[in-house]
């Protein structure tokens, strides 16, 4: 998948969600939004899916730099990080690859900041365990 940084880990959903939050904090990200997709779909559509949470992660200095390079970049922020339960009892963790922002905007001035954000998100994902 060219637009995501991802791993599958041998942790329960709850353990993985906690580990992702801690790893994001260690890399300077705060969680601005949290969407419990399973709860939302159950409430709105009365359908059941495996546990899945979307965390809207933001590192303010990087967001500011991106905004200076591309005034409309906020339509692509914050960076989504998804934690979802897999069918085999493991947990999938995925984050948007910030390099996709260059493709979407066509603005090469974003390359430096998106590269730095991508490196930090790869560190977050890599700290969780082996990539599958």
N, C-alpha and C positions, 0 to 999 in steps of 0.2 A: 504494500500500500504506500504510494508515493507521497501522501499528504500527512502521514502520521509517524510518530516515533512510538514503538510499542514493545511490550514484553508480556509473557504469560508466566506467572509465578505460582509456586506451591505454597500459597498462603490462603487462609479463608478470606472472604470478602471483607469482613470487619478488620482483620489484621492488616490487609493490604491498604484499605482506606486510611487507617491510622498511619501506616508507614509512608504513604504518599503525602499526606499532610505534613509529616515531619520532614520529609525530604524536600518538599517545596519550600518550607520555612528555612531550612539550611541553605538553600540556594537563593534566598532573598525574595521569594514570592509570598504574597498573601493570597488568601482565598476570598474573593469579593462576592462570588455567587456560588450557590450550591443547589443543584436540581436533583431531587430524588426521582429519577425517571420511572422506576417501578411504582412508587406511590402515586405519582401523577397520572400514569396511565390507568392504574387501578381506579382512582377516584373519577377521572374524566371519561374513561371508556369502559370501565369494568372489565379490563383484561389484565391477566397476570403475566409478568415477565420476571426473569431472574433479577436479583438485585443489581442495580446500575445507578451510579451517581456521576453527574457531570460537575466538576469543580471549575469555576472561572478563576484562573490564577493570574495574578498581576505583579509585576516588579515595577514600581512607579518610575525609577530612573530610566529604565528601558522604554517604558510606555511613553515617557516624555520625549525621549530621543526619537522614537518612531513618529510621534506626532509632529515634531519639528521637520522631519523629512517628508512626511505625507499627511497633510491636514485631515484627510478623511479616514485615516487608519483606524480610528475608533470603531468603525463599523465591523472591524475584524478582531476587536479586543473584547474581553480578556482572552488569554490563551486557554482553550478548553483542555482539561485533563479528565479522562474518563476512567472510572474504575468499575468493572463489571464482572459478575460471576460467570465462569465458563461452565459448560455442560459437564466437564470431567472433574468438577470440584476445585479446580484451580481458579485463579483470578487473572483477568486481562487488564492491563493498564496501558492506556494510549494517550498521547498528547499530540496536539496539532504540531506539525513541523512548521516553524515560523517562516521557512523559506517559501512556503506557498503564498505568503503575503506579497512577495515580489512578483510572482506570476499573476496574482489577482490584480495588483495595482499597476504593474508594468513599470514600477519605479525602482531602478537599480540603487538609488540612494539609501534604500532600506537594507542593503546587503550586510553592512557591518553590524548593525544592531540586531538584525534577525539571526545572523551567525552567532552572535554572543548569546542570545536567548536560546537558540537551538542547542548550543553547547551546555547550557545550564539544565535545560529540559532533558537532554541525553544523560546528564549526570543524575538527575532525579530518577529517571527510568532505570538506568544502570545500577543504581544503589539498591534496587529492590530485589535483584536476583538475575538469574540467567535469562537471556532472550530466547524465545522459541520462535 
